[in-house]
């Protein structure tokens, strides 16, 4: 046992205790899952959503989406590399995290998630990216003038050299198979995150059979929106013309996804209100007193209904390309805000009412420190930094555009 | 597969299986069973606690004894056991407070407050880990750090707990907290270090009114078994199917 407690803990708890409304169990003052656990499903959702968007090209041959295929893959990979970090940082004993893999408890939803995460990263994403880039990496290694870059590209291609048409055709076939396996894996990845919350029977805000599917749909929404956002920003930075055919098609998928997501979340709320179980009163208070801004205004009104309206409007009227760009851009920003709020409302909201159903707690977020706003901002920025690096190493443009000819 | 391949695979397989088995034993906490050395046989017991709600006078001694015995931090955010006070008024209005988070001075001052005529009745309810027979906290622990002993006590191995706090979220009774010193999940152990030596848990030992009855549900002539036979018994949140082994006598329906 150490002699010290984390700095500022008691002050934070005293502050939270002073804001308790009604009666709570005394151990409930501490908000056990903080802002970092809000960041984690947000990041994972983007991974799953971006991958599913990419799979539209490979498996369903949606040619319009081809220009952002590689970008979607790299986005998924960038967010995936960081997705586990908030969990790791949140642990009381981060140095014991490996125990989840060494001595997993088979009945624990969380233990199995470790394997799902690893499978998705190592078994799907990295292989998919490698297959997609192998031929180009070999060619880039050949043409690099700098010894270091030559080595780096060769290493990234795992020192393969064969770029014969047969080998490339094999890459394509394998990549398609990996994507086909990847779709259910992506569903599993984020459905599982929902299950971690949805299976907690002690918590009526979380315990819902719809939770995995709601998480999955919101993941698809956030992932598609994020790839659109990255694509639009990238085009602006490169001073390149946005492929409007592609953007319109992705916008259509986004509209469909958001409608399904809205329907599912709406069903969840209607079901709760109509069933009117023991917890309904405290959950009603939770929404009105604690979550009104983050749920009613940010998540539903601004983060879901408004972008839904804009995306529907884009399709119903003839807007100019520039106008559509503005509308898409506004929509995806609002959607990202809405989905982040949704993660907040689930994770933090679920810890703001007492399991005695007689009181409400407060969460006072720290500004600096490990579980703080600053750390959340750092974690949310890291995928973009990784994406920038990856994008420099692995161009999202096709070989022809890079002046590399297939041999 | 020919004979040579088979033997080669077998040579690899058996040591690997041995390593895995050793890890699995460790994960299940099997090395903890020490019946051979101490003469205490876990399988012979199944511990529980009875709480006679009418007898609790809200003196908070159980809470203080528990904190002292088990090194629970003094701050009012960490409890292995605590006392709730219910006040029921004429129009059905219910007020619940946790008296254990108050200072002794605050509790004393409350005693001298004038009696409110609208109050129909008040009563105290001691709370603690329910030592569920079907514990959701054990189910969710990703590393098996929290486990149920053969004698029915849910414990946390603080050398294995990773501090993910999933068990705290999964407990419907708010019985767990994160120990700020060890950074691991912590909870009532029924004073396992005492009961396995035939001593009573600290809270039971100090209770001046015998509102808490500790016992062995496997022993036919046990006090707890008799307590269960002679009283109307309820458990907290029975609909969650956690099968609590803390059994309350004459528990008011307002108590969750």
Interface residues (C-beta under 8 A of the other chain):
Chain A: X1 X2 X3 X4 X5 X6 X9 X10 X13 X17 X23 X24 X25 X26 X27 X28 X29 X30 X32 X33 X87 X90 X91 X92 X93 X94 X96 X97 X99 X100 X102 X103 X104 X105 X107 X108 X109 X110 X111 X114 X196 X200 X201 X202 X203 X350 X351 X354 X355 X356 X357 X358
Chain B: X23 X24 X26 X27 X71 X73 X75 X76 X77 X78 X79 X82 X84 X95 X96 X97 X98 X100 X101 X127 X136 X138 X139 X140 X141 X142 X143 X144 X145 X160 X161 X162 X163 X164 X165 X166 X168 X169 X170 X171 X172 X173 X174 X175 X176 X177 X178 X180 X181 X182 X183 X184 X240 X256
